[in-house]
């Protein structure tokens, strides 16, 4: 039997820790310019993906999302602990699997698990131009709390000048603590 640590399961997905055998599946989406368009990194080469996989193998904040039926790893969910009983969530999925509900299904499982374990608040940051991302957050019950103007940059232009970007901040409170999100 293969060695894998399962974190959660849904109807169609296995959410687990990364393993070395994920390299090709990881490379398939981290090398895709459309997939990483809003990420703070450029499309990766195979060597860069190998290095990135080593990091993923060593962290508990990153979970691989695998299809139950084919065992193909199709994306990842990031869930990092923050101060004040909060967590930050993020996700990146292979473009071939967009629009099929896999991101929502995997995020929902982790959100429910985090809240059941006493997490008070989960938040996400995303680029306002990344409509697919913030619409997913809204579908998951997150509320937009802020629109930060020109607060971050990942790249510089040919003259070395920062290319500033805006950020949306979304959050969801643990309704088990309050009975409603409006508290």
Secondary structure, DSSP 4 states (H G I P E B T S, - for coil): -----EEEE-SSEEEE---GGGHHHHHHHHT-TTTTTTSSSPPPPHHHHHHHHHHHHH-SSEEEEEETTT--EEEEEEEEEETTTEEEEEEEE-GGGTTSSHHHHHHHHHHHHHHHTT--EEEEEE-TT-HHHHHHHHHTT-EEEEEEEEEEEEEE-TTS-EEEEEEEEEEEE-HHHHSSTT-
